[in-house]
Amino acid sequence: MSFLGLGMILLPVLASPLHADASAAPAPATSTTAAASSAAAATAPTSAAPATGAPATGDAPGEPVSGEGPGAAAPAGPPPEPPSEVTAKDKPGDEGKHVTVRWKISPDDGAGTRSVIGYEVLRGPAAGGPFTATGTKAPAGKTEAVDEVPADGTDYWYAVRAITITGATSDSPAFGPARSTAQWFNPEKTSVAVFTLIFCTAAAIILAMARGGTHFYIRPIGGINAIDEAIGRATEMGKPILFVPGLQEADNVPTLAAFSILSRVAKKAAEYQTRLIVPCYYSMVMIVAREVVKGAYLEAGRPDAFQEKDVFYVTQEQFAYVAAINGIMLREKPATNFYLGAFFAESLMLAETGFMAGSIQIAGTDQPIQIPFFVAACDYTMIGEELYAAAAYLSDDPKQKATLKAQDLGKAVVLALTGAGAMLWAFLPTWAVWFSKMVADGEFLWSRVAGLFGMGS
């Protein structure tokens, strides 16, 4: 018999109701299942008891949960003991709209089958509610949370809900009112204020001394001392000087430091009648650089020697800018190259091209990743803060030198405090705890100062 014939014979059989999908018809209940269902129906309560002291949204603490009544599901396990001693007050030293809520943990926190796994803060407009969940939660064992309120100057009442692992809840009595306000001073920043005051005082004293003629020692920096020598070499060789002020905007600190050094280099170039080339990455940097160079030529008594076309804008495309500068090096053959400011991936390409051109190269940047490339290919490199110190060193401005010495004094104070803390931890641990808390915890320090002068408890 062919397969086609066999299929024609079996087709009616397979299509009969006896071979229909068993899932299409409900399975008959067994007697055991029916008996169990009857027993469950006989023992099931007709109504559920309300949750003990656990208000849902819109209920006051201690009242039954809204919607619970006949036919509602029973709570998942016995409710825990509620938290106690709830307090709420404005969070100190912030911009407002924050209330700190504290409580004593539930006796069932971490105990037995009613183990509390967390807490939730409830907020209401009055002592009688309605209370709503704020979404501010804390894990078991915690006794504090910060609630972000809708508006300052409004009274709020708070309760804290304990939640067990089974989902049962219990609420504390309400506490209030609490009101948030904005403060002008953050006690947590007291240590910062103290150090700022010390720095400003030191800077003012040193500035007064500098204006009075006191000479402050600044250690020699190789790259700074080589500037005059490098400019003199360019003059002797009859070749120009190339000054690259970095790849950041005019308002960035490294670029501002580069402008200060550019003023000194331009003044010397004007005195020695040496051409100075300044290609700029930003148009605003070009405008400032032109004014700096023009002022330096005027100060040197040679305003007519200033060539505006030698301070020019190139492009804001990083590697196109580098290619243009490399072309200048290979065409003009400058005797001295200055790379001062912020540099990035192009630093090694610039320094290598200048090295191949035979130029004396002086570099300075505050970008730590680029410093090794400049060190490898340049004759002198100013590292990090040396770039900023160079501006004060070359300008001979009392204000800049006073700021520099004040920074040194601030660093010395920090080092002294660090050493004192280390010694206390090693020999007097109890005093070390007090010392570290006084420095790190502004609220602790402020409370001690306020108590000393009778400004509060």
URLIN-V16447 format. One line per field, one symbol per residue. phi: phi as a letter, one per 30 degrees, with the letter a starting at -180 (. if undefined). A space follows every 50 residues. Layout:
phi = ???
This chain:
phi = .dddddddddedddddddcdddddcdddddddddddddddddcdddbcdd ddicddejcdejcdddjdlejdddddiddddddbhdbbadddibdjibbc cbacddecdibidcddcabbdcbbdadcjdcbddidbbdejdbaaccccd adicdbcbbbccbcddjdbacdddbldbbcbccdbcedcddddddddddd ddddddddddddjdccdbedcedddddddddddddddicdccbcdibbdd cdeedddddddeeddddddddchcdbcbdcdcdddddddddddddddddd ibddddcdddcbccacdeddddddddddddddhddbcccbkcbbddeddd dddddddiddbbbaacceddeeddddccdbbcchdddddddddddhdedd ddddddddddddddddddddddddddcbedddddddddddcddddddddd ddcicld
